[in-house]
């Protein structure tokens, strides 16, 4: 059995109305139920910048693991460095379209696109697709005052479903 866990502590700041940036420190854990691999723990960082050059259009860049943190000493095995460039356009208060190009240091480029529908104040419904490999995803988010709950799943033709859960708190 294989499992991955990620926990992070993040800080973000706005620089005026049009630009924001953030940085996060990550704790990563990979676990195999065998004697050879066992558990592996690593620490890394990630960060990004987002800008709104015109009304309703946002563009951003994100870098994960620029330090090339190691997974293990043997084989000089590293966690991949991943760079993302994305854009989103908000058609209305209820509909958001987003797209992204992802470059992983170990794989070919991936194109992703998604749609978010916001039918009522507390509920967000999301769906998306990705290339290389072909993936589909769907989920929902709840914003309950300053708490944010996201539940989603991704479907891979061979691996099946990968559920995800996120709980956040927004300081005001």
MITI-377546 format. One record per residue (C-alpha): residue in one letter; y, x, z. Coordinates in steps of 0.5 Angstrom, whole numbers, plus 500, padded with zeros to 3 digits. Layout:
AYXZ ...
END
This chain:
X500500500 X507502498 X514500501 X521502501 X526501506 X534503505 X539502511 X546504510 X553504513 X559503509 X566504509 X571501503 X578501502 X583497497 X589501494 X594496492 X592490489 X588493483 X584499485 X579499491 X574505493 X568505498 X563510500 X556509504 X551514508 X544512506 X538512510 X532512506 X524511508 X518511503 X511509506 X504510503 X498508507 X494515506 X494522509 X497526503 X504522502 X505519509 X512517510 X518520507 X525520510 X531522507 X539521507 X544521502 X551518500 X553513495 X560511492 X564508487 X571505485 X573499482 X579497478 X582490475 X586492469 X588485467 X587479471 X580476471 X577483468 X574488473 X571495471 X568500476 X563506476 X558508482 X554514483 X548514488 X545520491 X550526487 X547531492 X540530489 X537529496 X530531497 X524527498 X519533500 X519540499 X513541495 X514540488 X521540489 X521533488 X528529489 X531522489 X534521482 X542521481 X544514479 X550513475 X553506473 X559503469 X560496469 X565490468 X565483470 X570477467 X571471471 X572465467 X573460472 X573460480 X566458479 X563462473 X562470473 X559474468 X558481469 X554487465 X552494467 X550501464 X545505468 X544512467 X538515472 X537522472 X529521471 X529515466 X533512459 X539508460 X538501462 X543495460 X544489465 X547483465 X548477470 X551470471 X554468477 X555460479 X559458485 X558450485 X561450492 X565454497 X559457501 X553458495 X553462490 X547462485 X545468480 X541470475 X540476470 X536480465 X535488464 X532492459 X528498459 X523495462 X525488461 X526485468 X529478470 X532476476 X534470480 X537469487 X542466491 X548468496 X551464502 X558466505 X558463512 X565465515 X565473515 X557473514 X554474507 X547473506 X543474499 X536472497 X533474491 X527476487 X526481481 X520480476 X517485472 X511484467 X506489470 X509489478 X510482479 X515479484 X520484488 X523480493 X530482496 X534480502 X541483505 X545481511 X552483511 X559482515 X566482513 X571485517 X578482516 
END
